[in-house]
Amino acid sequence: MLLFTTLVALCAPLSAEPGDSAAVKPFKLSRYADGYYRYNFQNPPDAPYNNLTSFTNSHNSFELGMISLKGEHTMGKVGLVADLGFGRRAEEFSYNDANTRFIIKQLFLTYALTDKLKLTAGSWATHIGYESVDPFLNRTYSMSYLFSYGPFFHTGLKAEYGLSSKTTLMLGVANPTDLKSASHMPKTIIGQVATSTTDDKIKAYFNYQGGRQQDSLRLQQADLVVTYALTEQLSFSGNGSVQYRQQRTETGWQTGQAWWGSALYVNLDPVPWLGLTLRGEYFSDRRNVLGFDSNVLATTLAANLRRNNLTLIPELRLDRSEQPTLFVNKDGIGRNTTVGALLAAVYTF
């Protein structure tokens, strides 16, 4: 906590209000903190408490999420982003690092070679998928299966090229998924095609990662995100992803297996202080790539209650599996459904 306070004190003078002489400095500082309470109605006795997605592995407990501090600086063609996280959510996001609740979420340099071509080197949040580790960027607080079992971040080098004002290409090379350090390990190819209509009402992102993750594992993942703003109050978003994995044994590379899934988000903002989101997700691991040996249908209804910098997110979630023992009741007996509710608070400052 002392470290966080010191960082804020050092950076605060650079993020002055308009009219202040410091406002001309090319620096941006953003911060947020979050926490939540989750209750699972099956009252499960042990972890993971009928929770198979990221960041909400608790039951009948008040939990701290993460304090985040993000600084962005640009000077001419060069830019730097440093994004730090403190807390349990940060620790789970950077699960391959040492067991610590203070982590570097993102740290990268950018250089604009031309008006159309930009290079980025360092570690950054993944381009794959729709949801974000930062809860203020999501409409639901609990995470999707697609987010939880896809990549979280990449560390490497990428180039982005603007084909037009509405279409951008990205191609890069990175360490294996979610590794900031990977000496003597294979590298992964990443890519994206991002485009939108002239009025920006429809946006589409075609995402990819592929390559060997370890000497004995290689994967290919294709991912699609589409958003559509029907009106200022009503919008739709969709995410579909498939990941194909192959294992190598003493006899060579085995026939691969895949998991896949899709999610649809319906977002309604009837008034500025209220947002409603319905997320429906179908996640298939029938080939038992991840250990589910089943399909899962998850339905989440969330509200966003906004007051100045504070957003309260009450949420109700139903997960149903074809596997009859994927979830448990209070006696530890297997069930194929589970229902949970949570209340989260997210404050930006």
VENHU-V656360 format. One record per residue. SS is DSSP state (helix for helix, strand for strand, loop for the rest). NEAR is the number of other C-alpha atoms within 12 Angstrom. D_CENTER is the distance of its C-alpha to the mean C-alpha in Angstrom with 1 decimal. Layout:
ss=SS near=NEAR d_center=D_CENTER
ss=SS near=NEAR d_center=D_CENTER
//
This chain:
ss=loop near=15 d_center=24.6
ss=helix near=9 d_center=27.5
ss=helix near=15 d_center=25.3
ss=helix near=24 d_center=22.9
ss=helix near=16 d_center=26.0
ss=helix near=12 d_center=27.6
ss=helix near=22 d_center=24.7
ss=helix near=25 d_center=24.6
ss=helix near=15 d_center=28.4
ss=helix near=14 d_center=28.5
ss=helix near=25 d_center=26.0
ss=helix near=25 d_center=27.1
ss=loop near=19 d_center=30.3
ss=loop near=25 d_center=28.4
ss=loop near=28 d_center=26.5
ss=loop near=18 d_center=29.8
ss=loop near=16 d_center=30.5
ss=loop near=11 d_center=32.1
ss=loop near=10 d_center=35.7
ss=loop near=12 d_center=35.3
ss=helix near=13 d_center=36.4
ss=helix near=17 d_center=33.2
ss=helix near=17 d_center=31.2
ss=helix near=18 d_center=32.2
ss=loop near=22 d_center=30.2
ss=loop near=20 d_center=27.2
ss=strand near=25 d_center=24.7
ss=strand near=27 d_center=21.8
ss=strand near=32 d_center=20.5
ss=strand near=28 d_center=17.7
ss=strand near=33 d_center=17.1
ss=strand near=29 d_center=15.8
ss=strand near=34 d_center=16.2
ss=strand near=37 d_center=15.2
ss=strand near=33 d_center=16.8
ss=strand near=35 d_center=17.5
ss=strand near=29 d_center=20.2
ss=strand near=34 d_center=19.7
ss=strand near=30 d_center=22.6
ss=strand near=35 d_center=23.0
ss=loop near=26 d_center=26.2
ss=loop near=29 d_center=27.3
ss=loop near=28 d_center=27.5
ss=loop near=28 d_center=26.5
ss=loop near=21 d_center=28.3
ss=loop near=21 d_center=25.9
ss=loop near=18 d_center=22.3
ss=loop near=21 d_center=19.8
ss=loop near=30 d_center=21.4
ss=loop near=41 d_center=20.5
ss=loop near=38 d_center=16.8
ss=loop near=31 d_center=15.2
ss=loop near=26 d_center=11.5
ss=loop near=33 d_center=9.4
ss=loop near=38 d_center=10.6
ss=loop near=39 d_center=13.6
ss=loop near=32 d_center=16.1
ss=loop near=32 d_center=19.1
ss=loop near=28 d_center=22.1
ss=loop near=23 d_center=24.5
ss=strand near=20 d_center=23.2
ss=strand near=19 d_center=22.2
ss=strand near=25 d_center=19.2
ss=strand near=26 d_center=17.9
ss=strand near=37 d_center=14.2
ss=strand near=38 d_center=13.8
ss=strand near=39 d_center=15.8
ss=strand near=40 d_center=14.3
ss=strand near=38 d_center=16.6
ss=strand near=34 d_center=15.9
ss=strand near=31 d_center=19.0
ss=strand near=28 d_center=19.6
ss=strand near=27 d_center=23.1
ss=strand near=21 d_center=24.9
ss=strand near=16 d_center=28.5
ss=loop near=14 d_center=29.9
ss=loop near=19 d_center=28.0
ss=strand near=21 d_center=26.1
ss=strand near=25 d_center=22.9
ss=strand near=30 d_center=20.9
ss=strand near=30 d_center=17.5
ss=strand near=32 d_center=17.2
ss=strand near=34 d_center=14.2
ss=strand near=37 d_center=15.1
ss=strand near=37 d_center=13.8
ss=strand near=33 d_center=16.3
ss=loop near=30 d_center=16.0
ss=helix near=31 d_center=14.9
ss=helix near=37 d_center=11.2
ss=helix near=37 d_center=11.5
ss=helix near=28 d_center=13.7
ss=helix near=30 d_center=11.6
ss=helix near=42 d_center=8.7
ss=loop near=37 d_center=11.7
ss=loop near=27 d_center=13.7
ss=loop near=21 d_center=15.9
ss=loop near=20 d_center=17.3
ss=loop near=17 d_center=20.3
ss=loop near=15 d_center=20.0
ss=loop near=19 d_center=19.4
ss=loop near=26 d_center=17.6
ss=strand near=28 d_center=17.8
ss=strand near=32 d_center=15.5
ss=strand near=35 d_center=14.9
ss=strand near=43 d_center=11.2
ss=strand near=36 d_center=12.5
ss=strand near=30 d_center=16.2
ss=strand near=32 d_center=17.6
ss=strand near=29 d_center=20.7
ss=strand near=30 d_center=21.4
ss=strand near=26 d_center=24.8
ss=strand near=23 d_center=26.1
ss=loop near=17 d_center=28.8
ss=loop near=16 d_center=29.7
ss=loop near=16 d_center=28.8
ss=loop near=21 d_center=26.9
ss=strand near=22 d_center=25.7
ss=strand near=26 d_center=23.2
ss=strand near=30 d_center=22.3
ss=strand near=33 d_center=19.4
ss=strand near=29 d_center=19.8
ss=strand near=32 d_center=17.8
ss=strand near=38 d_center=14.2
ss=strand near=38 d_center=11.3
ss=strand near=34 d_center=7.5
ss=loop near=34 d_center=7.4
ss=loop near=35 d_center=9.0
ss=loop near=39 d_center=8.5
ss=loop near=42 d_center=7.2
ss=loop near=43 d_center=7.2
ss=loop near=36 d_center=4.5
ss=loop near=32 d_center=2.9
ss=loop near=42 d_center=3.9
ss=loop near=39 d_center=7.1
ss=helix near=36 d_center=8.7
ss=helix near=34 d_center=11.2
ss=helix near=18 d_center=9.2
ss=loop near=29 d_center=8.8
ss=loop near=42 d_center=12.1
ss=loop near=44 d_center=11.7
ss=loop near=44 d_center=11.1
ss=loop near=48 d_center=10.9
ss=loop near=38 d_center=8.1
ss=loop near=43 d_center=9.1
ss=helix near=40 d_center=10.7
ss=helix near=44 d_center=9.3
ss=helix near=36 d_center=5.7
ss=helix near=29 d_center=7.8
ss=helix near=33 d_center=10.2
ss=loop near=41 d_center=8.9
ss=loop near=44 d_center=8.4
ss=loop near=35 d_center=6.1
ss=strand near=37 d_center=8.6
ss=strand near=39 d_center=12.1
ss=strand near=35 d_center=15.3
ss=strand near=34 d_center=18.2
ss=strand near=28 d_center=19.8
ss=strand near=33 d_center=19.1
ss=strand near=30 d_center=21.3
ss=strand near=30 d_center=20.6
ss=strand near=27 d_center=23.6
ss=strand near=24 d_center=24.4
ss=loop near=16 d_center=26.6
ss=loop near=18 d_center=27.2
ss=loop near=17 d_center=26.1
ss=loop near=22 d_center=23.8
ss=strand near=23 d_center=22.8
ss=strand near=26 d_center=21.0
ss=strand near=28 d_center=20.9
ss=strand near=31 d_center=18.7
ss=strand near=30 d_center=19.9
ss=strand near=33 d_center=19.2
ss=strand near=29 d_center=19.9
ss=strand near=38 d_center=17.7
ss=strand near=35 d_center=18.1
ss=loop near=36 d_center=17.1
ss=loop near=43 d_center=13.4
ss=loop near=31 d_center=12.0
ss=loop near=34 d_center=15.5
ss=loop near=32 d_center=16.6
ss=loop near=22 d_center=20.2
ss=loop near=21 d_center=21.7
ss=loop near=12 d_center=25.4
ss=loop near=11 d_center=27.4
ss=loop near=21 d_center=24.4
ss=loop near=24 d_center=23.8
ss=strand near=32 d_center=21.5
ss=strand near=34 d_center=19.0
ss=strand near=32 d_center=19.3
ss=strand near=38 d_center=16.5
ss=strand near=33 d_center=17.1
ss=strand near=32 d_center=16.3
ss=strand near=31 d_center=18.7
ss=strand near=33 d_center=17.7
ss=strand near=28 d_center=20.4
ss=strand near=23 d_center=21.5
ss=loop near=18 d_center=24.8
ss=loop near=12 d_center=27.3
ss=loop near=14 d_center=26.5
ss=loop near=19 d_center=22.7
ss=loop near=21 d_center=22.7
ss=strand near=23 d_center=21.1
ss=strand near=29 d_center=18.3
ss=strand near=28 d_center=17.3
ss=strand near=32 d_center=15.1
ss=strand near=31 d_center=16.4
ss=strand near=37 d_center=14.2
ss=strand near=36 d_center=15.5
ss=strand near=40 d_center=15.5
ss=strand near=33 d_center=18.7
ss=strand near=28 d_center=21.1
ss=strand near=28 d_center=22.3
ss=strand near=29 d_center=19.9
ss=strand near=23 d_center=23.0
ss=loop near=20 d_center=26.7
ss=loop near=20 d_center=26.5
ss=strand near=28 d_center=23.2
ss=strand near=31 d_center=22.1
ss=strand near=37 d_center=19.5
ss=strand near=32 d_center=18.9
ss=strand near=38 d_center=15.9
ss=strand near=34 d_center=16.2
ss=strand near=38 d_center=13.6
ss=strand near=33 d_center=14.5
ss=strand near=34 d_center=13.1
ss=strand near=32 d_center=15.9
ss=strand near=29 d_center=16.3
ss=strand near=25 d_center=19.8
ss=strand near=24 d_center=21.2
ss=loop near=19 d_center=24.5
ss=loop near=16 d_center=25.6
ss=loop near=16 d_center=24.4
ss=loop near=20 d_center=24.0
ss=strand near=22 d_center=22.7
ss=strand near=27 d_center=19.8
ss=strand near=31 d_center=18.2
ss=strand near=35 d_center=15.0
ss=strand near=33 d_center=14.7
ss=strand near=36 d_center=12.5
ss=strand near=37 d_center=14.4
ss=strand near=38 d_center=13.9
ss=strand near=32 d_center=16.5
ss=strand near=34 d_center=16.5
ss=strand near=30 d_center=20.1
ss=strand near=30 d_center=21.1
ss=strand near=27 d_center=24.6
ss=strand near=23 d_center=26.2
ss=strand near=19 d_center=29.3
ss=strand near=12 d_center=32.3
ss=loop near=9 d_center=35.8
ss=loop near=9 d_center=36.8
ss=strand near=13 d_center=34.0
ss=strand near=18 d_center=30.8
ss=loop near=15 d_center=30.5
ss=loop near=17 d_center=29.7
ss=loop near=20 d_center=25.9
ss=strand near=26 d_center=24.0
ss=strand near=28 d_center=20.8
ss=strand near=36 d_center=18.3
ss=strand near=36 d_center=16.9
ss=strand near=36 d_center=15.5
ss=strand near=33 d_center=15.2
ss=strand near=37 d_center=13.9
ss=strand near=33 d_center=15.8
ss=strand near=35 d_center=15.1
ss=strand near=30 d_center=18.3
ss=strand near=32 d_center=18.2
ss=strand near=28 d_center=21.5
ss=strand near=26 d_center=22.5
ss=strand near=18 d_center=26.2
ss=strand near=14 d_center=26.7
ss=loop near=16 d_center=24.9
ss=loop near=20 d_center=24.4
ss=strand near=22 d_center=23.0
ss=strand near=31 d_center=20.1
ss=strand near=33 d_center=19.8
ss=strand near=34 d_center=17.1
ss=strand near=31 d_center=17.9
ss=strand near=39 d_center=15.3
ss=strand near=34 d_center=17.0
ss=strand near=35 d_center=15.5
ss=strand near=32 d_center=17.6
ss=strand near=41 d_center=16.6
ss=strand near=35 d_center=19.4
ss=strand near=29 d_center=20.1
ss=loop near=22 d_center=23.9
ss=loop near=21 d_center=24.5
ss=loop near=20 d_center=23.2
ss=loop near=24 d_center=20.9
ss=loop near=24 d_center=18.6
ss=loop near=17 d_center=21.4
ss=loop near=25 d_center=21.0
ss=loop near=22 d_center=24.1
ss=strand near=27 d_center=23.3
ss=strand near=31 d_center=21.6
ss=strand near=36 d_center=19.6
ss=strand near=30 d_center=19.6
ss=strand near=38 d_center=17.4
ss=strand near=34 d_center=18.3
ss=strand near=36 d_center=16.8
ss=strand near=34 d_center=18.6
ss=strand near=37 d_center=17.4
ss=strand near=33 d_center=19.2
ss=strand near=35 d_center=18.4
ss=strand near=29 d_center=21.5
ss=strand near=24 d_center=21.7
ss=strand near=17 d_center=24.3
ss=loop near=13 d_center=24.4
ss=loop near=18 d_center=21.4
ss=strand near=21 d_center=20.7
ss=strand near=35 d_center=18.6
ss=strand near=33 d_center=19.4
ss=strand near=38 d_center=17.3
ss=strand near=32 d_center=19.6
ss=strand near=35 d_center=18.2
ss=strand near=30 d_center=20.0
ss=strand near=35 d_center=18.6
ss=strand near=31 d_center=20.6
ss=strand near=39 d_center=19.8
ss=strand near=32 d_center=22.6
ss=strand near=32 d_center=23.2
ss=loop near=24 d_center=26.1
ss=loop near=24 d_center=26.4
ss=loop near=20 d_center=28.8
ss=loop near=20 d_center=27.8
ss=loop near=28 d_center=24.0
ss=strand near=38 d_center=24.1
ss=strand near=31 d_center=27.0
ss=loop near=24 d_center=29.2
ss=loop near=20 d_center=30.7
ss=loop near=13 d_center=33.2
ss=loop near=19 d_center=30.7
ss=loop near=19 d_center=31.9
ss=strand near=21 d_center=29.6
ss=strand near=23 d_center=28.3
ss=loop near=26 d_center=26.4
ss=strand near=30 d_center=24.9
ss=strand near=35 d_center=23.2
ss=strand near=32 d_center=22.8
ss=strand near=36 d_center=20.9
ss=strand near=36 d_center=20.6
ss=strand near=35 d_center=18.9
ss=strand near=32 d_center=19.4
ss=strand near=39 d_center=16.9
ss=strand near=34 d_center=17.8
ss=strand near=36 d_center=15.8
ss=strand near=29 d_center=18.1
ss=strand near=26 d_center=17.8
ss=loop near=21 d_center=20.7
//
